[in-house]
Amino acid sequence: MIEAVTVERFRGLRRLGVEGLGRVNLIVGKNNCGKTALMEALLIAQTADGGASRVYFVQSLRRSGVAPADFDRFWRPLFWSQDADGGFAIEVRGSQPAPIRLDFRRSASPPPMLTEPTAFAAGAPATWALDVRIANGGERTEQVLGGPAGLKLPAFAGSGREFWIAPNKNVSATDIALFSTLKQAGREAELLGILREVDNRVSGLEILAPTGTVAELFVRLAPDSPLLPIAMMGDGFQRCFEMTVSAVTCGVLFVDELDNGLHHSILESVWRWLAVVSSKRGIQIFATTHSEECIHAASRAFTELKDDGLRVIRLDRRDGETTAAIYDRELVETAAETGVELRG
């Protein structure tokens, strides 16, 4: 579990340190204070392996439609003031024996000639290189290579047990595959309880392939009712499905704007479910919100369960610098009782 993180020169964060992270972490603050950037940094450096692929993933979310081989448009916005030569660094500390530190910067050396078939034609030159220095008790360096013919990332050796839920609903083929695994294992009931908080008519979920080629997810609203494609359900239902199917299968869950699409009346139930599943399965959760209702719903859920695993991290930006204040469950309760807003 990650207990502390230091971010240097990443996106709009010149330097930010956060200590005392918990099992479930809700990141709050005003627009453009760095909430999503902090969560991205935690995703990138959660393990010593796969950092380059995770950077590529988070940037793909923000720069969709931009060719990844275009260094200036795709990769440079990752760096503070777009200074790729100065680089950025992320260090996490926690249950692992040694801190994990990843340093990214544009290589000062000429990029090598590619000799193996990749996204490039064999023997095509790379026109830029991004050096990734990895420290985790030892030290090694990897490279991301790019040029007119494509992109080459280091081999991904991460755990693959982390999931990122974007603000907009997006029930993907991966989500359907995860649900299929759960259904085969007889664990469908773990999802149905929370989905019924969104729509109490739900009686089951089924995977069908109406065209004979593409598998789709269908929802049954009553034992004798026709099945409906999940795309016909509301945004909140689809988003809740994404969160729950990921939470029961992952090791680390990241949810950007957790309450997006969810009615305030079900937030406490969602938080109660996340508290229980994260404790039961040893999952660490990071989420963002702009909503004071979401913060207090989390506090009520964890208080009811007598669970001290909740942390609220408030980010503030002043004069170009970002600071973090961390609140445990009792401090969040006190803020609610005294009328102090935590969302910024």
RONU-408182 format. One line per field, with one value per residue (C-alpha): x negated, y negated, z negated. Coordinates in pm, 1 decimal. Last residue first. Layout:
N
x <- c(X,...)
y <- c(Y,...)
z <- c(Z,...)
// end
This chain:
344
x <- c(1191.3,1381.4,1331.3,1608.9,1622.0,1974.8,1869.2,2028.7,1913.5,1554.7,1557.3,1670.9,1392.5,1143.3,1267.4,1240.6,881.7,792.8,485.5,373.1,184.4,0.7,-35.9,-259.9,-188.7,-121.9,133.0,280.3,474.8,517.2,736.5,665.7,952.4,842.1,1065.8,935.1,1064.2,1365.2,1628.4,1873.0,2120.1,1829.5,1696.5,2035.7,2096.1,1752.9,1795.1,2135.7,1971.7,1712.2,1962.5,2197.7,1905.8,1869.4,1571.0,1453.3,1143.6,1075.3,791.0,863.6,628.6,764.4,702.9,996.6,1216.4,1114.1,1154.2,1482.7,1629.2,1525.8,1632.3,1977.0,2020.5,1906.2,2162.5,2436.5,2345.3,2349.3,2696.0,2906.0,2658.5,2749.7,2453.5,2355.3,2015.9,1980.4,1636.5,1479.0,1175.2,1180.5,849.7,860.2,558.2,549.9,829.4,1105.4,1386.6,1320.2,1323.2,1669.2,1794.3,1657.4,1761.7,2110.0,2155.3,2064.0,2319.2,2593.0,2510.9,2515.9,2864.0,2946.0,2991.5,2618.4,2659.7,2854.4,3202.2,3323.8,3697.6,3894.2,3989.3,3743.8,3749.1,3504.0,3273.3,2959.8,2758.9,2384.2,2258.2,2036.6,1955.4,1962.0,2292.9,2487.1,2688.4,2377.1,2501.3,2357.8,2623.7,2690.9,2960.2,3260.0,3234.5,3560.3,3398.2,3214.7,2914.2,2908.1,2982.3,2643.5,2481.5,2634.3,2597.5,2220.1,2114.5,2408.0,2230.8,1964.6,2035.3,1682.7,1813.0,2001.8,1689.3,1483.1,1760.1,1778.0,1407.5,1450.0,1741.2,1532.7,1244.6,1482.5,1570.1,1846.0,1744.9,1930.4,1757.0,1528.4,1261.6,1229.1,866.0,794.2,483.6,418.5,192.6,-98.1,-357.3,-606.7,-530.5,-809.0,-961.2,-758.5,-829.0,-645.1,-580.1,-731.2,-783.3,-976.6,-957.1,-1154.4,-1066.0,-1375.3,-1461.2,-1717.0,-1816.6,-1875.0,-1876.4,-1668.2,-1383.1,-1518.1,-1391.8,-1533.6,-1309.4,-1483.5,-1263.2,-1410.0,-1358.5,-1401.7,-1398.9,-1556.6,-1399.9,-1601.6,-1300.1,-986.2,-859.8,-575.3,-828.6,-1061.7,-1408.7,-1704.3,-1600.1,-1875.2,-1949.5,-1830.1,-2101.9,-2192.7,-2032.4,-1732.6,-1404.7,-1331.1,-1143.7,-1251.1,-1073.6,-1129.4,-1004.4,-1091.6,-1239.8,-1090.3,-735.7,-465.9,-483.9,-682.2,-617.3,-849.6,-756.1,-998.8,-971.8,-1219.0,-1432.1,-1488.8,-1114.0,-1037.9,-669.6,-628.4,-621.2,-634.6,-348.3,-258.9,-578.3,-458.1,-173.4,-214.3,-590.6,-678.8,-458.4,-499.7,-187.3,25.4,283.4,649.5,676.7,446.8,589.3,675.9,371.7,157.3,272.0,195.8,-145.1,-251.5,-129.6,-334.4,-646.0,-592.9,-553.6,-771.9,-878.3,-520.4,-271.0,-469.3,-240.0,88.8,-14.9,-126.3,209.4,389.5,180.7,249.9,623.5,632.2,386.9,536.7,695.4,1049.2,1076.9,987.6,1058.6,876.9,1058.4,828.2,932.9,665.9,482.8,229.2,26.9,-212.0,-157.4,-440.3,-394.7,-652.9,-605.6,-263.3,-102.9,-204.9,-476.0,-764.6,-821.4,-572.1,-634.5,-410.0,-334.0,-157.2,-122.8,0.0)
y <- c(-2410.2,-2080.0,-2078.3,-2316.9,-2399.1,-2391.1,-2303.2,-1955.8,-1873.8,-1981.0,-1772.0,-1465.3,-1518.7,-1549.4,-1221.0,-1039.8,-1147.0,-1474.4,-1547.3,-1894.0,-1924.4,-2217.4,-2330.3,-2621.9,-2862.5,-3159.6,-2961.4,-2623.6,-2415.3,-2038.6,-1867.8,-1501.7,-1317.3,-992.1,-695.7,-370.4,-438.1,-207.4,-220.4,-93.5,-376.1,-621.3,-496.7,-549.7,-887.8,-1018.6,-899.3,-1069.0,-1380.7,-1397.3,-1319.1,-1590.8,-1839.9,-1767.4,-1846.5,-1483.0,-1268.0,-901.5,-678.5,-327.3,-67.5,286.7,543.0,764.8,738.3,385.6,251.0,440.8,303.5,-57.8,-52.0,79.9,-185.0,-451.6,-342.6,-331.8,-682.1,-812.4,-671.3,-978.8,-1219.0,-1085.4,-937.5,-1065.1,-1194.1,-1104.1,-946.1,-1233.2,-1030.0,-681.7,-498.2,-141.4,56.6,437.3,514.6,775.5,675.8,305.2,319.9,477.9,229.7,-85.5,-6.0,105.1,-218.2,-414.9,-222.8,-275.4,-645.7,-704.7,-554.9,-216.1,-178.3,-111.5,185.1,357.4,452.5,809.5,864.5,901.5,1229.1,1223.8,842.4,568.9,798.3,617.0,701.3,690.5,735.8,993.2,923.5,1197.2,1385.0,1068.0,1104.3,1198.1,1223.7,1157.8,1151.6,943.1,1008.7,897.1,519.8,348.4,160.6,-71.8,-262.0,-82.5,234.6,193.9,207.0,543.4,687.6,659.9,907.1,1127.5,1206.5,1405.3,1753.9,1795.3,1798.6,1477.2,1310.5,1403.0,1282.4,956.9,898.0,973.3,727.3,458.7,523.4,499.3,153.0,-10.7,-373.2,-620.8,-956.8,-1064.7,-799.5,-480.6,-365.0,-5.2,150.0,524.1,528.0,629.0,442.0,592.0,386.1,414.8,74.5,-142.2,-186.5,-445.2,-498.8,-550.2,-926.0,-892.1,-769.1,-578.8,-527.8,-427.1,-225.2,-289.9,-89.9,-149.8,61.7,51.6,-69.0,-338.5,-358.1,-603.1,-652.2,-822.7,-959.4,-926.1,-1128.3,-1090.6,-710.3,-571.9,-290.8,33.4,262.6,64.9,-104.9,29.9,300.1,506.1,503.0,288.7,-50.3,-307.8,-475.5,-817.4,-1084.1,-1152.2,-1426.6,-1203.8,-1374.4,-1330.0,-1089.1,-996.2,-715.0,-657.6,-358.2,-365.8,-45.5,255.0,206.8,121.7,-249.6,-506.5,-662.9,-883.1,-1068.0,-1263.9,-1509.7,-1616.3,-1929.6,-1846.3,-1796.5,-2150.4,-2178.0,-2435.5,-2131.2,-1822.5,-1601.1,-1854.2,-1745.1,-1390.7,-1418.6,-1749.9,-1795.7,-1426.6,-1334.1,-952.8,-928.7,-1073.1,-1313.8,-1205.9,-1135.6,-1367.4,-1351.4,-982.4,-889.7,-1080.1,-853.2,-540.6,-652.0,-738.4,-393.1,-228.0,-418.1,-322.8,49.3,180.9,13.3,29.3,-239.2,-499.2,-578.9,-529.6,-758.5,-1023.6,-996.7,-1053.7,-1363.5,-1491.7,-1430.2,-1647.5,-1911.7,-2245.0,-2311.6,-2328.6,-2363.5,-2090.1,-1729.8,-1394.7,-1104.2,-827.5,-478.6,-254.2,-550.0,-810.6,-959.5,-1189.0,-1398.6,-1593.4,-1830.5,-2002.5,-2186.5,-2029.2,-2164.0,-1861.7,-1679.9,-1895.9,-1698.6,-1464.6,-1313.6,-1034.0,-873.6,-565.2,-351.0,0.0)
z <- c(146.7,103.4,-272.0,-373.3,-746.2,-888.2,-1244.0,-1250.3,-896.2,-970.7,-1288.4,-1094.5,-837.8,-1124.8,-1271.6,-937.6,-876.4,-709.2,-496.2,-389.0,-60.0,93.6,453.5,555.0,842.4,614.3,414.7,506.7,255.8,243.8,-14.4,-86.9,-257.9,-423.4,-504.6,-659.8,-1012.3,-975.2,-1250.1,-984.4,-1051.3,-1064.4,-727.8,-562.2,-726.0,-621.4,-263.5,-240.4,-384.7,-110.2,167.2,45.0,45.3,416.4,636.5,628.9,677.2,600.2,482.1,354.8,203.2,216.1,-61.4,43.9,-266.1,-355.3,-0.9,42.4,-280.5,-230.6,135.7,38.5,-229.5,15.6,274.7,12.4,-107.9,249.1,326.6,240.6,403.8,747.4,936.1,1283.1,1164.5,795.8,833.6,1022.2,1136.5,985.0,933.2,797.2,674.7,638.8,881.7,923.0,686.5,734.5,1114.1,1138.9,879.5,1035.9,1392.8,1280.5,1085.7,1396.2,1603.2,1343.8,1303.9,1679.9,1706.5,1855.0,2229.5,2279.6,2041.2,2317.5,2187.6,2124.3,2153.2,1828.2,1655.7,1364.4,1341.6,1447.3,1644.1,1762.7,2073.8,2140.7,2495.2,2665.5,3030.7,3297.7,3305.9,3368.7,3046.5,2842.3,2484.6,2137.8,1865.4,1555.9,1295.7,1090.9,1117.9,1018.6,727.5,965.5,826.9,490.4,687.7,856.8,509.7,424.4,774.8,782.0,511.0,615.2,943.0,755.5,891.3,1031.1,1388.2,1312.2,1175.0,1481.8,1714.0,1519.4,1578.0,1950.3,1970.2,1799.8,2042.6,2340.0,2214.5,2013.2,2061.2,1843.5,1819.2,1535.2,1613.6,1404.8,1384.3,1286.4,1131.3,1131.3,1439.8,1215.6,1417.6,1661.8,1969.7,2227.3,2291.9,2532.2,2902.9,3109.7,3479.2,3825.8,3798.4,3474.1,3118.7,2856.5,2488.7,2297.6,1987.0,1713.2,1405.1,1034.5,721.8,400.5,619.1,849.6,1208.5,1462.6,1767.0,2060.1,2338.3,2686.6,3004.4,3380.3,3392.3,3707.3,3910.0,3910.4,3893.6,3979.4,3667.7,3453.2,3380.2,3602.4,3446.3,3548.5,3419.6,3455.4,3124.0,3012.6,2996.1,2633.1,2420.0,2357.9,2275.7,1909.5,1682.6,1328.8,1139.9,768.3,572.3,202.5,58.4,-125.1,19.6,-238.0,-173.9,16.6,356.0,561.8,880.5,1098.2,1387.9,1653.4,1687.6,2055.8,2103.6,1985.8,2082.4,1800.1,1569.4,1792.5,1908.5,2181.1,2367.1,2439.9,2694.0,2877.1,2866.8,2886.1,3181.3,3174.6,2955.8,3242.8,3097.5,3121.8,2751.5,2559.7,2207.4,2189.1,2399.2,2149.1,1868.9,2072.8,2204.5,1850.3,1744.5,2019.4,1910.8,1546.0,1619.2,1340.7,1015.8,886.1,781.6,976.0,1270.0,1082.2,796.6,1047.3,1225.3,893.9,828.4,1181.2,1133.0,821.7,948.1,836.6,1176.4,1040.5,664.6,417.1,319.6,321.9,154.5,28.5,-79.8,-237.1,-381.2,-276.5,-561.1,-375.1,-62.0,102.0,394.1,611.0,939.7,992.7,1311.7,1522.8,1326.8,1203.8,881.8,714.2,370.5,246.2,-90.4,-229.4,83.6,0.0)
// end
